[in-house]
């Protein structure tokens, strides 16, 4: 294949000039290679110009990939009935022969995977237009910035990328010609009723050596928005080589006394409260999903890789999520996916305020209450993993430093998951190593509707990143430990759990309690609140929480509730830690300090049990 010949013969003069204005041979070769392989009918090279972005939006509607809704700017996209979550079984990291990331990370031989997916992609864009997009991951003109180029034949995907990422065509034009960019090629494949037809040939492969993502026969954003979790795998690999971190974390600011604003990062698996935490009323948001972290002058500094939000919509209501609720009902540019559209073009999703419409249209087709699918399963009005996509600048609480090229100083790191039996609602680690090992690296969480497969199964998910890690897990943990060692003032590390239950399975936390845990963590970062030292870390004092509940929410907080929530359950904790130790014994090159810190935690718990029994009430540590 001669690159110049392909480009000149397959691009019209306008598109050709747009592409060669980027003086990067890697980009030219990438575009030419997949024009030749995928054989599109035409090619559109999209610049940062507003007219080009408008064309993307209009084509998405014209081709039926999106439909307009009642509120101006709002559109709806439907994924196929079996294409509404990340396809973990067919998402693989491609590795050279002899390289093994361990049994916890889905991978396959690179040569085999590339050959398979290229065979699937061959001629897959025939009769369609190839769209060539350019973006920046991270703020512009920053040490954090990574350039990315995505090819797709889906205008829905192209439109979503515009809402989620910073435009990068001009950045590509001014970047050095040898700049190494992330590259993504996606085709939704043959369509039937505007959704991907050949789901059996759905493949999402990530070549971390060549920094290319392949995605075929799928439309769901988690499988197709290549700059999101797919490029995250590329970034984790690059970060490992360059001594920084790419993490599955939000970045937010929490207000403290005297107009103080303290920045936190937080890692939570899907449907575990990540977005709702980052969107807490009264606080500031920089990002809700992916962060690049770098050591700068002895501090951890963070940026949001994205500029938008691809959020789960189930459960969003006016009481618990007032900012997002208002935004979703204003004439902003928003793409909804897999929710119910009523006859008047209004929308409904699971647990939305108001009555369920008597009929409408959703991902399953025409819908009425009680509808069942071919397997006899009741079809909900919207999918549990239904989403909304918007630019964060639509939100009233977006932080003015969202595009700061220097990033923000991180005062605290939060890890949280679903744990009905062990973890207390909030605790602080003793130090960086204790936090990374016994909170971050020991994270378990129940599966949710965000991934295909059975729900409610507790799974090992260190740093809420197990699905995206692209280096050996032992090395990934070591990188996190080493990162803290390079900081003169490392952030505090906290563990949170919004899903603790009593013996009858009743929740011990209100959904809004997380606001109080955030305020307590902010005070701890600055030494403005004391803590009780337990065998598993530091927990709040009752008096501090009582005052926060009164000051922040204007409500009382019973000491009996405090005791139920913050009693350390020795048996549940030790059982969890023993499971984690067993997992790491099967992970090659796990740092020795992981086993030491986990065993020390068990020893402290057992010593306390010998004195006080299985339930360690907070009063024991006062």
LUMZA-376359 format. One record per residue (C-alpha): residue number from 1; residue in one letter; y, z, x. Coordinates in steps of 0.5 Angstrom, whole numbers, plus 500, padded with zeros to 3 digits. Last residue first. Example, Ala and Ser with C-alpha at 12.3 -4.5 7.8 and 13.67 -1.06 7.14 Angstrom:
BEGIN
2, S, 498, 514, 527
1, A, 491, 516, 525
REM end
This chain:
BEGIN
622, X, 514, 644, 475
621, X, 507, 641, 477
620, X, 502, 644, 473
619, X, 507, 644, 467
618, X, 506, 636, 467
617, X, 499, 637, 464
616, X, 493, 635, 469
615, X, 487, 634, 464
614, X, 481, 634, 467
613, X, 481, 641, 470
612, X, 486, 645, 473
611, X, 483, 648, 480
610, X, 477, 643, 481
609, X, 481, 638, 478
608, X, 487, 638, 482
607, X, 482, 637, 488
606, X, 479, 631, 485
605, X, 486, 628, 484
604, X, 488, 629, 491
603, X, 481, 626, 494
602, X, 482, 620, 489
601, X, 489, 618, 491
600, X, 487, 619, 498
599, X, 481, 615, 497
598, X, 486, 609, 495
597, X, 491, 610, 500
596, X, 485, 610, 506
595, X, 482, 604, 502
594, X, 488, 600, 502
593, X, 490, 602, 509
592, X, 484, 599, 512
591, X, 487, 592, 510
590, X, 483, 587, 506
589, X, 480, 582, 511
588, X, 474, 580, 506
587, X, 475, 582, 499
586, X, 468, 585, 497
585, X, 470, 592, 498
584, X, 476, 591, 495
583, X, 473, 590, 488
582, X, 469, 597, 489
581, X, 475, 600, 491
580, X, 479, 598, 485
579, X, 473, 600, 480
578, X, 473, 607, 484
577, X, 481, 607, 483
576, X, 480, 606, 475
575, X, 474, 611, 474
574, X, 479, 616, 478
573, X, 485, 615, 474
572, X, 481, 616, 467
571, X, 477, 622, 469
570, X, 483, 625, 472
569, X, 488, 624, 466
568, X, 495, 626, 468
567, X, 499, 629, 462
566, X, 505, 625, 462
565, X, 505, 622, 455
564, X, 501, 627, 451
563, X, 506, 633, 455
562, X, 512, 628, 453
561, X, 510, 628, 446
560, X, 509, 635, 445
559, X, 516, 636, 449
558, X, 519, 632, 443
557, X, 525, 627, 444
556, X, 531, 627, 440
555, X, 535, 621, 438
554, X, 541, 618, 440
553, X, 538, 612, 444
552, X, 542, 613, 451
551, X, 545, 620, 451
550, X, 539, 623, 447
549, X, 533, 620, 450
548, X, 536, 620, 457
547, X, 537, 628, 456
546, X, 530, 629, 453
545, X, 528, 625, 459
544, X, 531, 629, 464
543, X, 529, 635, 461
542, X, 522, 633, 461
541, X, 522, 632, 468
540, X, 520, 625, 470
539, X, 513, 623, 474
538, X, 512, 623, 482
537, X, 506, 620, 484
536, X, 498, 620, 483
535, X, 497, 627, 485
534, X, 503, 630, 482
533, X, 510, 631, 484
532, X, 515, 632, 479
531, X, 521, 629, 479
530, X, 529, 630, 480
529, X, 534, 625, 478
528, X, 540, 623, 481
527, X, 537, 621, 488
526, X, 540, 613, 487
525, X, 533, 610, 486
524, X, 531, 616, 482
523, X, 537, 615, 477
522, X, 535, 607, 476
521, X, 528, 609, 475
520, X, 530, 614, 469
519, X, 534, 609, 466
518, X, 528, 604, 466
517, X, 524, 609, 463
516, X, 529, 610, 458
515, X, 529, 603, 456
514, X, 522, 603, 456
513, X, 522, 607, 450
512, X, 524, 602, 445
511, X, 517, 600, 444
510, X, 515, 607, 442
509, X, 510, 610, 446
508, X, 503, 614, 445
507, X, 500, 608, 441
506, X, 494, 611, 437
505, X, 487, 609, 439
504, X, 484, 616, 436
503, X, 483, 619, 443
502, X, 491, 618, 445
501, X, 493, 611, 447
500, X, 497, 608, 453
499, X, 500, 601, 452
498, X, 507, 601, 455
497, X, 505, 603, 462
496, X, 509, 603, 468
495, X, 508, 604, 475
494, X, 514, 604, 480
493, X, 516, 603, 487
492, X, 522, 605, 491
491, X, 526, 599, 495
490, X, 525, 599, 502
489, X, 531, 601, 506
488, X, 530, 599, 514
487, X, 526, 593, 511
486, X, 521, 590, 516
485, X, 515, 595, 514
484, X, 516, 593, 507
483, X, 514, 586, 508
482, X, 508, 588, 512
481, X, 505, 591, 506
480, X, 506, 585, 502
479, X, 504, 581, 507
478, X, 497, 585, 508
477, X, 496, 585, 500
476, X, 496, 577, 501
475, X, 492, 577, 507
474, X, 487, 581, 503
473, X, 487, 576, 497
472, X, 486, 570, 502
471, X, 492, 565, 500
470, X, 494, 561, 494
469, X, 495, 567, 489
468, X, 497, 564, 482
467, X, 492, 567, 478
466, X, 491, 574, 481
465, X, 499, 575, 481
464, X, 500, 581, 476
463, X, 501, 585, 483
462, X, 494, 585, 483
461, X, 490, 583, 477
460, X, 483, 586, 476
459, X, 481, 585, 469
458, X, 481, 589, 463
457, X, 478, 585, 457
456, X, 482, 585, 450
455, X, 482, 577, 449
454, X, 476, 572, 450
453, X, 478, 566, 453
452, X, 484, 561, 455
451, X, 490, 565, 458
450, X, 496, 567, 454
449, X, 492, 570, 449
448, X, 491, 576, 452
447, X, 487, 579, 458
446, X, 487, 587, 459
445, X, 490, 589, 465
444, X, 489, 592, 472
443, X, 494, 593, 477
442, X, 491, 597, 484
441, X, 494, 592, 489
440, X, 501, 594, 485
439, X, 500, 601, 484
438, X, 495, 604, 488
437, X, 496, 600, 494
436, X, 504, 597, 494
435, X, 506, 604, 491
434, X, 502, 608, 497
433, X, 505, 603, 502
432, X, 512, 603, 500
431, X, 513, 611, 499
430, X, 510, 617, 494
429, X, 510, 612, 488
428, X, 514, 613, 482
427, X, 511, 614, 475
426, X, 512, 611, 468
425, X, 508, 611, 462
424, X, 502, 615, 465
423, X, 497, 610, 467
422, X, 490, 612, 465
421, X, 487, 610, 458
420, X, 490, 605, 454
419, X, 492, 601, 460
418, X, 496, 594, 459
417, X, 500, 592, 465
416, X, 506, 594, 469
415, X, 509, 594, 476
414, X, 516, 595, 478
413, X, 520, 594, 484
412, X, 526, 598, 485
411, X, 533, 598, 489
410, X, 533, 590, 490
409, X, 539, 587, 493
408, X, 541, 581, 490
407, X, 541, 574, 492
406, X, 545, 571, 497
405, X, 546, 564, 494
404, X, 548, 567, 488
403, X, 546, 563, 482
402, X, 544, 569, 477
401, X, 550, 573, 480
400, X, 554, 573, 473
399, X, 548, 577, 470
398, X, 546, 574, 463
397, X, 547, 579, 458
396, X, 550, 574, 452
395, X, 544, 569, 453
394, X, 545, 562, 453
393, X, 546, 562, 460
392, X, 539, 563, 461
391, X, 537, 556, 459
390, X, 532, 556, 454
389, X, 524, 555, 452
388, X, 521, 558, 446
387, X, 513, 559, 446
386, X, 507, 560, 442
385, X, 502, 564, 446
384, X, 499, 568, 439
383, X, 499, 561, 436
382, X, 504, 560, 429
381, X, 502, 561, 422
380, X, 495, 564, 424
379, X, 489, 560, 423
378, X, 483, 564, 420
377, X, 477, 562, 424
376, X, 472, 558, 420
375, X, 470, 554, 426
374, X, 473, 547, 423
373, X, 480, 551, 422
372, X, 481, 556, 417
371, X, 488, 556, 412
370, X, 489, 563, 409
369, X, 496, 562, 408
368, X, 498, 555, 408
367, X, 499, 550, 414
366, X, 499, 542, 414
365, X, 497, 541, 422
364, X, 494, 545, 426
363, X, 500, 546, 431
362, X, 504, 548, 425
361, X, 507, 545, 419
360, X, 509, 549, 412
359, X, 507, 553, 406
358, X, 508, 559, 403
357, X, 513, 561, 408
356, X, 511, 568, 411
355, X, 516, 573, 409
354, X, 522, 576, 413
353, X, 523, 578, 420
352, X, 518, 575, 425
351, X, 511, 578, 426
350, X, 508, 572, 428
349, X, 512, 566, 428
348, X, 517, 562, 423
347, X, 522, 556, 423
346, X, 526, 553, 419
345, X, 525, 545, 417
344, X, 526, 546, 410
343, X, 519, 545, 409
342, X, 517, 550, 414
341, X, 516, 549, 421
340, X, 511, 554, 424
339, X, 510, 556, 431
338, X, 507, 552, 437
337, X, 513, 550, 441
336, X, 520, 552, 440
335, X, 525, 548, 445
334, X, 532, 551, 445
333, X, 539, 547, 446
332, X, 543, 553, 443
331, X, 546, 553, 435
330, X, 544, 560, 434
329, X, 538, 563, 431
328, X, 534, 564, 437
327, X, 540, 567, 441
326, X, 541, 572, 436
325, X, 533, 574, 436
324, X, 534, 574, 444
323, X, 539, 579, 444
322, X, 536, 583, 438
321, X, 529, 584, 441
320, X, 526, 590, 438
319, X, 530, 590, 431
318, X, 532, 583, 430
317, X, 525, 581, 431
316, X, 520, 578, 437
315, X, 513, 579, 436
314, X, 510, 572, 438
313, X, 516, 568, 442
312, X, 513, 568, 449
311, X, 518, 566, 453
310, X, 519, 560, 458
309, X, 526, 562, 460
308, X, 531, 558, 464
307, X, 535, 558, 471
306, X, 529, 558, 475
305, X, 527, 561, 482
304, X, 531, 568, 480
303, X, 533, 571, 487
302, X, 531, 577, 491
301, X, 534, 581, 497
300, X, 530, 586, 500
299, X, 534, 590, 505
298, X, 534, 591, 513
297, X, 539, 586, 514
296, X, 536, 581, 509
295, X, 529, 581, 508
294, X, 527, 575, 503
293, X, 524, 575, 496
292, X, 523, 569, 491
291, X, 522, 571, 484
290, X, 518, 568, 478
289, X, 518, 570, 471
288, X, 524, 574, 467
287, X, 530, 572, 471
286, X, 537, 574, 472
285, X, 538, 579, 466
284, X, 543, 585, 465
283, X, 542, 591, 461
282, X, 545, 593, 455
281, X, 539, 591, 451
280, X, 533, 590, 455
279, X, 532, 583, 456
278, X, 528, 584, 463
277, X, 523, 589, 459
276, X, 522, 585, 453
275, X, 520, 579, 458
274, X, 515, 583, 462
273, X, 512, 587, 456
272, X, 505, 586, 457
271, X, 504, 579, 453
270, X, 503, 576, 460
269, X, 501, 580, 466
268, X, 507, 584, 469
267, X, 511, 584, 475
266, X, 518, 587, 476
265, X, 524, 586, 480
264, X, 530, 591, 480
263, X, 537, 591, 481
262, X, 542, 597, 480
261, X, 549, 596, 477
260, X, 553, 602, 477
259, X, 559, 603, 472
258, X, 560, 610, 473
257, X, 553, 612, 471
256, X, 547, 607, 471
255, X, 546, 600, 469
254, X, 540, 596, 470
253, X, 540, 589, 473
252, X, 534, 585, 472
251, X, 530, 580, 476
250, X, 523, 579, 473
249, X, 517, 578, 478
248, X, 511, 574, 479
247, X, 512, 574, 487
246, X, 514, 569, 492
245, X, 514, 573, 499
244, X, 517, 572, 506
243, X, 514, 572, 512
242, X, 514, 564, 514
241, X, 507, 562, 513
240, X, 506, 567, 508
239, X, 512, 564, 504
238, X, 509, 557, 505
237, X, 503, 559, 501
236, X, 506, 563, 496
235, X, 511, 558, 495
234, X, 505, 553, 494
233, X, 502, 557, 489
232, X, 509, 558, 485
231, X, 509, 551, 485
230, X, 504, 551, 479
229, X, 506, 557, 476
228, X, 513, 554, 475
227, X, 515, 547, 478
226, X, 510, 544, 475
225, X, 511, 545, 468
224, X, 505, 541, 466
223, X, 499, 547, 465
222, X, 503, 553, 463
221, X, 508, 548, 459
220, X, 502, 546, 455
219, X, 502, 538, 455
218, X, 495, 536, 458
217, X, 491, 530, 460
216, X, 493, 531, 467
215, X, 496, 535, 472
214, X, 496, 534, 480
213, X, 501, 539, 484
212, X, 502, 537, 492
211, X, 504, 542, 497
210, X, 500, 538, 502
209, X, 496, 544, 505
208, X, 497, 548, 498
207, X, 494, 542, 494
206, X, 494, 545, 487
205, X, 489, 542, 481
204, X, 490, 542, 474
203, X, 485, 538, 470
202, X, 484, 536, 463
201, X, 479, 531, 462
200, X, 475, 535, 457
199, X, 482, 535, 453
198, X, 482, 527, 452
197, X, 487, 527, 447
196, X, 494, 530, 449
195, X, 498, 530, 443
194, X, 503, 525, 439
193, X, 498, 524, 434
192, X, 493, 522, 439
191, X, 495, 521, 446
190, X, 492, 518, 452
189, X, 494, 522, 458
188, X, 499, 528, 459
187, X, 501, 525, 466
186, X, 503, 530, 471
185, X, 505, 529, 479
184, X, 508, 534, 482
183, X, 511, 534, 489
182, X, 514, 540, 493
181, X, 519, 538, 498
180, X, 519, 538, 506
179, X, 526, 536, 508
178, X, 525, 530, 514
177, X, 531, 526, 511
176, X, 536, 532, 511
175, X, 539, 534, 505
174, X, 545, 531, 502
173, X, 541, 526, 497
172, X, 536, 531, 495
171, X, 541, 536, 493
170, X, 545, 531, 489
169, X, 538, 530, 485
168, X, 537, 537, 484
167, X, 538, 540, 477
166, X, 537, 547, 477
165, X, 531, 549, 473
164, X, 528, 551, 466
163, X, 532, 548, 461
162, X, 532, 541, 465
161, X, 524, 542, 466
160, X, 523, 543, 459
159, X, 526, 536, 457
158, X, 522, 533, 463
157, X, 516, 536, 460
156, X, 518, 534, 453
155, X, 519, 527, 455
154, X, 512, 526, 458
153, X, 510, 521, 463
152, X, 511, 526, 469
151, X, 513, 525, 476
150, X, 516, 532, 479
149, X, 520, 533, 485
148, X, 522, 539, 488
147, X, 527, 542, 493
146, X, 526, 549, 496
145, X, 532, 554, 496
144, X, 532, 561, 498
143, X, 536, 560, 505
142, X, 541, 558, 500
141, X, 545, 551, 498
140, X, 543, 551, 491
139, X, 540, 557, 488
138, X, 532, 558, 487
137, X, 528, 552, 486
136, X, 532, 546, 486
135, X, 530, 540, 482
134, X, 529, 532, 482
133, X, 525, 528, 477
132, X, 522, 521, 476
131, X, 520, 519, 469
130, X, 514, 514, 469
129, X, 515, 510, 462
128, X, 508, 509, 458
127, X, 504, 503, 457
126, X, 499, 505, 463
125, X, 501, 512, 465
124, X, 493, 514, 466
123, X, 492, 507, 470
122, X, 488, 512, 475
121, X, 490, 519, 474
120, X, 483, 521, 472
119, X, 480, 518, 479
118, X, 486, 521, 483
117, X, 484, 528, 480
116, X, 477, 527, 482
115, X, 478, 524, 489
114, X, 483, 530, 490
113, X, 478, 535, 488
112, X, 473, 533, 492
111, X, 477, 532, 499
110, X, 480, 539, 497
109, X, 474, 543, 496
108, X, 475, 547, 490
107, X, 479, 554, 488
106, X, 479, 559, 483
105, X, 481, 566, 486
104, X, 477, 572, 485
103, X, 471, 570, 489
102, X, 475, 569, 496
101, X, 480, 565, 499
100, X, 475, 560, 503
99, X, 477, 555, 508
98, X, 471, 552, 511
97, X, 473, 545, 508
96, X, 480, 544, 507
95, X, 482, 547, 500
94, X, 484, 545, 493
93, X, 487, 551, 489
92, X, 484, 550, 482
91, X, 486, 550, 475
90, X, 480, 547, 470
89, X, 477, 554, 468
88, X, 484, 557, 468
87, X, 487, 553, 463
86, X, 493, 556, 462
85, X, 495, 556, 454
84, X, 496, 552, 448
83, X, 491, 546, 449
82, X, 485, 546, 444
81, X, 489, 545, 438
80, X, 494, 540, 442
79, X, 501, 542, 444
78, X, 506, 542, 438
77, X, 514, 541, 440
76, X, 519, 543, 436
75, X, 527, 542, 437
74, X, 533, 546, 436
73, X, 540, 543, 438
72, X, 543, 544, 431
71, X, 539, 549, 427
70, X, 535, 546, 422
69, X, 529, 543, 426
68, X, 529, 536, 430
67, X, 522, 534, 432
66, X, 519, 534, 439
65, X, 514, 529, 443
64, X, 515, 524, 437
63, X, 517, 518, 442
62, X, 524, 518, 439
61, X, 525, 526, 439
60, X, 523, 526, 447
59, X, 527, 520, 448
58, X, 533, 523, 446
57, X, 533, 529, 450
56, X, 531, 525, 456
55, X, 537, 520, 455
54, X, 542, 526, 454
53, X, 540, 528, 461
52, X, 541, 521, 464
51, X, 548, 521, 460
50, X, 549, 528, 463
49, X, 548, 526, 470
48, X, 544, 530, 475
47, X, 540, 523, 476
46, X, 533, 521, 473
45, X, 529, 515, 476
44, X, 526, 512, 470
43, X, 520, 508, 471
42, X, 517, 502, 467
41, X, 510, 500, 464
40, X, 506, 506, 468
39, X, 501, 504, 473
38, X, 498, 511, 475
37, X, 496, 509, 482
36, X, 501, 504, 484
35, X, 507, 508, 481
34, X, 503, 514, 484
33, X, 503, 512, 491
32, X, 510, 509, 490
31, X, 513, 515, 488
30, X, 510, 520, 493
29, X, 512, 515, 499
28, X, 519, 514, 497
27, X, 520, 522, 497
26, X, 516, 523, 503
25, X, 521, 518, 506
24, X, 527, 522, 505
23, X, 534, 518, 504
22, X, 535, 519, 497
21, X, 540, 514, 495
20, X, 533, 510, 496
19, X, 531, 512, 489
18, X, 538, 511, 485
17, X, 538, 504, 488
16, X, 531, 503, 486
15, X, 532, 505, 479
14, X, 539, 501, 478
13, X, 535, 495, 481
12, X, 529, 495, 477
11, X, 523, 499, 479
10, X, 516, 496, 480
9, X, 517, 490, 485
8, X, 522, 493, 490
7, X, 518, 500, 490
6, X, 512, 497, 491
5, X, 514, 493, 496
4, X, 518, 498, 500
3, X, 512, 503, 500
2, X, 507, 498, 503
1, X, 500, 500, 500
REM end
